[in-house]
Amino acid sequence: MIQMSWAGWAERTALSLVCSVRLTAQSFPLFMDCSGGKVWFEVGAPSDFRVSEHGVVYTMRHLSLVGKRKAVVMVYARDLLSKQEWKTRVQPSDATLTQRVPEILFPWRSTVVRGDGSLRRLKRDWVIPPINVPENSRGQFPEDLVRIRSDRDKNRMLRYSVTGPGADQPPNGIFIINPISGQLSVTKPLDREHISNFHLRAHAVDLNGNQVENPIDIVINVIDQNDNRPEFTHTIFNGSVPEGSKPGSFVMTVTAVDKDDPKTANGMLRYKILSQNPQSPSSNIFTINNKTGDIITVAAGLDREKVTQYTLIIQATDMEGNPTYGLSNTATTIIRITDVNDNPPEFTTDTFFGEVHENRVNVIVANLTVTDKDQPHTQAWSAVYRITAGDPTGRFSIPTDPTSNEGLLTVVKPIDYELTRSFMLTVEAENEVALARGIHLPRQSTATISVQILDINESPEFSPSPKSIKLEEGLTARSRLTTFTAQDPDRSMRQTVRYSKMYDPANWLEIDPVNGQISTIAILDRESPYVKNNLYNVTFMASDNGIPPASGTGTLQVYLLDINDNAPHVFPPEVEMCEKPDPDGINITASDPDLTPNAGPFAFELASRPSDVRRNWTLSRINGEYAQLRLRIGSLASGIYKVPIMITDSGNLPMSNTSYLKVKVCQCDHHGDCVDMERIIAAGLGTGAIIAILICIIILLVLVLLFVMWMKRRDKERQAKQLLIDPEDDVRDNILKYDEEGGGEEDQDYDLSQLQQPDALESDGVKVGIRRMDERPLHHDHQYPLRSAAPHPGDIGDFIHEGLKAADNDPTAPPYDSLLVFDYEGSGSTAGSLSSLHSSSSCGDQDYDYLGDWGPRFRRLADLYGGGDD
């Protein structure tokens, strides 16, 4: 590399044509054309230098500039269109060919020739050629790359810096520059696969930070080294090729990648096959395109039935496959040989045998087995069976078992032993897909099947079934209707057939068991619920005496013709009418189970009895189906009335009947609807529902009453627990502890000044001391202090002290200022009054000996109050 300083002057009249000069890797300038026109370059000393059509200046030989003060290179440029010419001088100075670090001079001015021949200096930019740095350098770091300087550093002190990714931007610190000398260095090895180039910008400022030169762009390219092996995209590649493929058939493509530069030999890969397993029928069945990785066949003889797959070891080498300098890697390729239908199915035997009972269907008669060398469970292996002869009526079919590939000879239509006793079938087997070209069906793909039909005892058959007959209803019992017989298909067996009735819902018919004669045992009625659409169905059974016996059924359909055997009835049977009815009246009709012409038109007439019917009602005919009933009088009291109406049908022998129309007369609203309770009950709940509701209400009331009684009983039991227990249970006194409202004198230690009077009090005074309610005091009621009714808060401590003092002086108060209230137990107690027990101070004045007669408990009480000092 050459260290040199460049200074250029462009002696031309049009500055826009040649706009910049950049250094190449050899540190020579590159002249750039900015006009877009075709410019031709040449140098003045062609023996030492030359310039390319792109403006790059090269040295033609090794130059030594030592001792030469001025070495000037004249460069000329000519526009081929306008014929204009320009020239500039390139002057290397202070250079030596043995120095390694080039120097870049900030080009801050240039000389332009004016029109009058004078010179004018203009400021312009240089385009610096990229700096190439090899990756993975093992040199000492930091390693110098290039020196950047400005020709203004002769007059002042300058500071140099670089910015951009790799310098002051992530990844930071890869490139550094000496701020004084402008020496640009790299601090660590570079990795082209990580970052292939860096774009930096060099700056020159004075000591005050003022910009001296325009920043120049520096591009650092990382030169690739062969430091990465090829990597296959898959460890194992899978491919396939049909068996019998011709040479040159495409199989698959393997792919490897190299992180090195693909534009250099470091990233150019070559493929080859290292091994093939198995080596049958030859060791070079496949070949690979060394550039693309495409694998193709080069030999014939692929047969899946012999070799199902091949395993190839593929090697990829960079440096264009150079085994000495290139790096290699391998991958495994598995090539599966796919099946084609080159093997037809072949029967395992020439003749198959089978047998089946007559009249059976969907029964497998025989299993047809074949062999096929093609891949199992593929269309080239699956067999399709076809009957070619021996079954003109199509009584057999041969589906294929998908698991075993066997043919299942199946009966699909009944076979009569009395007509055909054996079959001889010819069957052919093929595959689901056609055979490969040039392959034909062999003789083994055709077989014969012998089928024997076995006789069974068949059921007698009624003919016809069902059998239809027409009869008039009303036919009397013991009338003969028809003969319904069955034939036994087993004519050669000469079996006896007997008949019986199997289904007769109304039990109207019977059959003779020997000859099948059918007769009636009851009157036939077309209006019976067992008759549907005038048809009555009866099922009979015929049985033979074979071993085992067989039976068959037949149906007799009796079509019953209608006769006029039913009288009409009024419909609807119940109607409603207001007390003051509508003048239009009520429309009624008739119901007759018979069919036309034994039904309508009908004749309606009011019965003559009772006599008030025609006096209260009138009946007028509307048409042959309807009549209208009206009140003859203006109104009628509420109630239920039965109106007898005689109706006559139109049969050949007319039938009449008197039926009662139930008329409910009720009060109506303005809409004409009944509003009485009976109407509500009829429209809502029935009688049973109302009774159930009433019963539920009564039960609920009883439960409530029982609950109340139980609560009262529980209260009484709770009160009874307060009585003394049986003395026999315990001879000792039972000390009953009651709720205490105070602790006697001990409660004087409390600070009562904190008790405050509430804001509002009741109007009546409340006594602090309460005497026993059953005691008749000997003195007047002691007066206790009353609490003040003042609405404002106050100290009530004095009030409590006064109440306590009054209670102590009250002879009627219980001891220990415990305020106890007892219920009044009434008078007339045999034990006498206990009111004399005022306090313990008066015990000596009383006689308690009589208490000993009451039991151990009261004896203890007598000892406490009358025992003296004890």
Beta strands, then each sheet from edge to edge (+ up, - down):
strand 1: 3-5
strand 2: 8-11
strand 3: 18-23
strand 4: 29-33
strand 5: 39-43
strand 6: 49-51
strand 7: 57-59
strand 8: 73-79
strand 9: 85-90
strand 10: 93-96
strand 11: 103-106
strand 12: 110-113
strand 13: 119-122
strand 14: 131-134
strand 15: 143-150
strand 16: 158-163
strand 17: 175-177
strand 18: 183-186
strand 19: 197-206
strand 20: 216-223
strand 21: 231-232
strand 22: 236-242
strand 23: 250-253
strand 24: 256-257
strand 25: 270-277
strand 26: 286-288
strand 27: 294-297
strand 28: 309-317
strand 29: 328-338
strand 30: 346-347
strand 31: 351-357
strand 32: 363-368
strand 33: 370-371
strand 34: 383-389
strand 35: 396-397
strand 36: 407-411
strand 37: 422-431
strand 38: 446-454
strand 39: 461-462
strand 40: 467-472
strand 41: 480-483
strand 42: 486-487
strand 43: 497-503
strand 44: 509-511
strand 45: 517-520
strand 46: 535-544
strand 47: 551-561
strand 48: 569-571
strand 49: 574-578
strand 50: 586-591
strand 51: 603-606
strand 52: 617-621
strand 53: 626-631
strand 54: 639-648
strand 55: 656-666
sheet 1: 1+ 10-
sheet 2: 2+ 9- 8+ 5-
sheet 3: 3+ 4-
sheet 4: 6+ 7-
sheet 5: 11+ 15+ 18- 17+
sheet 6: 12+ 13-
sheet 7: 14+ 20+ 19- 16+
sheet 8: 21+ 24-
sheet 9: 22+ 29+ 28- 25+
sheet 10: 23+ 27- 26+
sheet 11: 30+ 33-
sheet 12: 31+ 38+ 37- 34+
sheet 13: 32+ 36- 35+
sheet 14: 39+ 42-
sheet 15: 40+ 47+ 46- 43+
sheet 16: 41+ 45- 44+
sheet 17: 48+ 50- 53+ 52-
sheet 18: 49+ 55+ 54- 51+
end
